Amino acid sequence: TCVVRCPLAEMRALPSSSMSAASPEGRPSQVLFALYVALTVLFGVVNGVTGPVLPELEAQADLDSAGIGDVFLYRGVGSMAGGFAIGFILDAVRDPHAVLVVLLVLKAVAEVTMPFSSDLESLGFQFCIIAFCGNAIATVILTAVSWTYGEMMGPQMNVLNAVFGVGASAAPLLVAAFRDVGAHGVFAYWAIACVDMVFIVAAVAIPATTNPRLAAKEDSRSEASDLPVSGNNASGYVELRDATQEVNWLAVSLCGACVLFACVIDSAVTFWLFTYSTQQLEMSAEAAGSMNTAFFLTFTATRFLCGWLVTVVGAACILKGSLAVALIASLGIVSPHLGHVLPCLGMIGVGIGVAPIAANATTVLGQKSFISGRAQGCVRVLAALGVMIGASGVGFLQNWDSVGDGAMPLVVFIGLVVETIVTIAFLW
C-alpha cells in the first residue's frame, strides 16, 4: 500500500560537509541547483543534436549508413566508460566541481573539432569523448545532488530527469537556426562549446557540496589531533565508521537493474516509435510525427509532475504506480489488429509509466544507502547499457521471421516483466 508522507517530518539538519553549498539559513543553495539544471539541459541538447546532424556528418566523413551506425558503438562505449571511471575519481576528490571543470574543458575541445572529422575513426573518437564526458558530467551532477539533499532529493532528481528531455527537444531547433543562416547544422556543436565555457566559470565560482566521506575523515583526524597522542592513536588518524555513509551494494545493484530495464523499455519505444507507427500500424508520416510529439510531451510532463508528486506520496509509491501504468498500457501495444488508437495510447502510456523510474529508483536508493561516486557511476553505466540493449535489441529481433514487426512490443513487454520482478526485490 502507498503511504502518504510529509516531507517536513522527514527533514533533518544538513551535515557539516554540506555547508559549503548551503545558504546562510542552512538550506542548499538554489544557485547550485540552478547550475545543475542548466548543465542537464545542455546534456540533453548534446544528445538531441546527434540525430539532426547525422546526414551532414555522414557526408563529411564519407560514410554509408552502416558506417555512420558504427558511430553509435563508439558513443555507447564512451558513455559507459564515463559513468564507470568518474565514480572512482569522485570518491577520491573533495570538490566535485573540480572534476566537472575538467570534463567540460575536454568536452568543449571535442565539440570544437567535430566539424573537421574526415573519417570514421576521427568521428567515432569525438563521439566517444563527448559521450564519455556527457555521462560523466551527469554522474557528477546526480552524485552532488545526493550529497547536498540526502533523502530529500526526490524533487530535485525528478526535475533533473525532466529537463534533460527539454534539452533534447530543443536540439533540433538549434540545428535549424544554423541552417537558416546558411551554415551547416554541425556547427551547433560550436555553440554548445561556447556554453560549456560559461559553465566552467560558473562551476569555479559556485561552491559545491564537498565529498561527505572525505570531509568526515578530515573532521575525525582533526578531533583526534586534539587528543593526547598515545597507543593506537599515535598516528592521529581515526578510521571512519559511520553507518550512514556505508554503501549497500545489494541496493545499488537492484537500483541499477531497475534503471537498466527502464532504459531498455524507454529506448525501445523512443527509437522505434516512428518506424512502428508507419510500418506496423500503417500510419502516415504526418500522423506518426504527431504521435512522436505527443509521446515526448507526455513523457516530459510526467517527469515534471513527479517532481511535486514525490513530496506527497514518496518515491517508492511512484515506482509502484508507474509500473502498474506501464504494464496496463503495454497491452495496447501488442494489439495492432484493433486499429491505431489502442497501440498509440499504449505507447504513450508506457512512456508515462517508465518516465519517472530512473529518478525515483535513485531516490529510494538514497533512503537505503549512502550514494558514493562509484555507486552512482554503476547506476549510470547500467543506464547506458539499457539504452544500447533496447535500441539495438529491437533492430536485431526485427530480422527474425518469427518476430518481425512485433520486435518493439516484445522487447517492451519482456522488459516490463523483468522490471517488475527487480523493482519488487528492490523495494522489499
Buried (B, 14 or more C-beta within 10 A) or exposed (E): EEEEBEBEEEEEEBBEBBBBBBEEEEEBBEEBBEBBBBBBBBBBBBBBBBEBBBEBBBEBBEBEEEBBBBBBBBBBBBBBBBBBBBBEBBBEBBBBBBBBBBBBEBBBBBBBBBBEBEEBEBBBBBBBBBBBBBBBBBBBBBBBBBBBBBBBBBBBBBBBBBBBBBBBBBBBEBBEEBBEEEBBBBBBBBBBBEBBEEBBEBBEEBBBBBBBBBBBBBBBBEEBEEEEEEEEEEEBEBEBEEEEBEBBEEBBBBBBBBBBBBBBBBBBBBBBBBBBBBBBBEBEEEBBBBBBEBBBBBBBBBBBBBBEBBBEBBBBBBBBBBBEBBBEBBEBBBEBEEEBEBBBBBBBBBBBBBBBBBBBBBBBBBBBBBBBBBBBBBBBBBBBBBBBBBBBBBBEBBEEEEBEEBBBBBBBBBBBEBBBEBBEEBBE
